[in-house]
Structure formats: structure tokens, C-alpha cells
Amino acid sequence: MTRGFDLLVEGGGNNDDRAAVLINRGGARFSRGRTYPSPGEIVATADLDEDGAPDFVSEDRSGFVHASWNDGRGGFQAGSRIAPGGLLAAADLDGDRKVDLAIDDPSALERRVLRNAGGRAFERGAVIPRFENYGRFVVLDADGDQDPDLVGFSGESKLAVLPGNGRDAFAPPFLLDGGLPNQGRLRFPADFNGDGQIDVVVLAPGCLLSILFNRTLPARSKDADRDGIPDECPAAAGGQIPADANQDGKLDLSDAVWVLNRLFHGAASPWPCDGGLDPSPAPADVRLLDSNGDGALDVADPIALLRHFFFGGEPPALGTRCVAITGCPERCIG
């Protein structure tokens, strides 16, 4: 069965803001709306607590941003005060698939990302560069690098784009000309022409509406891991001390302990080379940590290290001096 969209109705005034949700019953029928107190004007809907139901983000008259939590049945709990300021955007800004908030806090003279820490909690993220703009931002990929950017109206009928790095940080804006209406508002980002790019609606004074179609070309190359090397190019070989699992630049007992923890307890630390937080090591990690030289990474490798330290056993298969290993970062110079 196709799930329909429900409707949100907002009303009130004189410090008595209220919202009602009309539940879609199918066949163009909606239930009577049950009203709920709202901390202020609702400025966004987003699933902030990852329960599959959209929550409300609102701004009160005292200059604070609030969240009202959806109980999953169209009901809402009392709002939680999130932060001082006003909302600029609500989207995943750091790549962890949780909805973050971009906040403008005039009292602190800063704009900042609030990273969604889970459990209905937010933590301070990166500072957003300031510039003269009107209204809120929309979030879309404006430069073709597959990372979310912030786009807003600047003065002189121009768009300002703050390029994002996919990890909640944004560069200073660059401006785009386009003969846009002065002091327009950007709303409703969506793919309006089916080309896979996110477009945006402009609401202009005088009840005029227009659509800005996104003509961004795909980037010629991508650098998803942000190491400064295009992903299609082989990574440079980095100097490593063989078996230096904890990347402290030396070989000692702690490296054997690190490998044992990773193998048996799934330690939260990333693999030293290309493997990251994956359960299994990448080939570069195996080459670095394969102390007994059998081409695999298993419990026999930390045992070989312990034998070397305490019983005069053979050193790691790659020796004890700095070697270059493709896919590993630079930790020494051979």
C-alpha cells in the first residue's frame, strides 16, 4: 500500500502558537486535526531522533530554536529548547546520516553547525563563515563534489554558495550571478526536472515564484576520503615502521596488544592504513601488520611479535626499518 503524505496546519498568535496534523486516510480524506502547542513558528520538519517520524523545528519569539518530538502516531511531545538563535538549515551536514542543524546565533555573533549526537542531543560543530544574506539556506550539492553545500541569497540579487567538505565544515562563500529578484527567499529544494540534480524554488516579493534549475556539472574527479589525491589515482606509498599498529612511530608491546584488541574485541580505533573502521583490514593494513609473513592477518602475527620481544624470535617480516607501503599514511622516512 502506498503511504500518503499528511498535512501540517499552523496557526495561532498572541503568544499562543499551535500546530495541527491532518492524517492522510487515503482517497483524498484526512482526519480532523488534533492541535498541539508549538514553541513558536515552525520553520522545518526533519527526523531529528532517527525514529522514522518527522519532528518539528521551530523558533520562539525570545530567539531560541526548539524541537517538538513526533510520537510516531501524529502526536507531538512538548518542545525541547535546542539552542539560542535562528535556524539556517536542517540536513545531514557531516555525512553520518543524522540530521544536523545550522544555527545563526546573533547573541554570540556566530553561525555554527550543531551536530546531531543521537539521543535527541546536539553538540557544537564547525563555525559557518558569515556573509550578508537574506533568509535561510537550502542544502544541495552546488559544486558537483557530492558533498552538501549551503546556498543562500546575498545582496545585489546574487546567490552565495558555501562549499562543504561533507564533515560539517564550510568554506567562505563564492557568489553566482543570475538576475535573481532582490531579497528573494529560497525554498523547497527538489529535483523538479528529473535530471538527478537538486533545484530550488525562489519566492520573490509580490508573490512571484520561479525555479532555479541546477546545471552543476559532475566533478571531473572525486576525493571522497579527502586525502588530497583523486580517488581514481593510486595513493602514494607512505613510510611505515613494520607492525606499528597504533601508529606511534615505534615498535613495542603496545602494537601486539592493539592487534589482539582489534581482532577479538572490534576496537573502535581505525585500521592504520586504508581499512578505516571496516571489520576487515585492507590489503595495505595486512601488509603492514603481517608480522610472520604468511600473507594473512590473524592471531599468529601478534604472537610472532611477542616471541620477537621476549624470546629473541624473528623480527617482523618487513624488518624493523622504515618501508614504503602503498595505502598507508606517511609516518617515517626511509
Secondary structure, 3 states (H helix, E strand, C coil): CCCCCCEEEEEEECCEEEEEEECEEECCEECCCEEEECCCEEEEEECCCCCCCCEEEEECCCCEEEEECECCCCCECCCEEEEECEEEEEECCCCCCCCEEEEEEHHHCEEEEEEEEECCEEEEEEEECCCCEEEEEEEECCCCCCCCEEEEEECCCEEEEECECCCCCECCCEEECCCCCCCCEEEEEECCCCCCCCEEEEEECCCEEEEECCCCCCCCCCCCCCCCCCCCCCCCEEEECCCCCCCCCCCCHHHHHHHHHHHHHCCCCCCCCCCCCCCCCCHHHHHHHCCCCCCCCCCHHHHHHHHHHHHCCCCCCCCCCCEEEECCCCCCCC
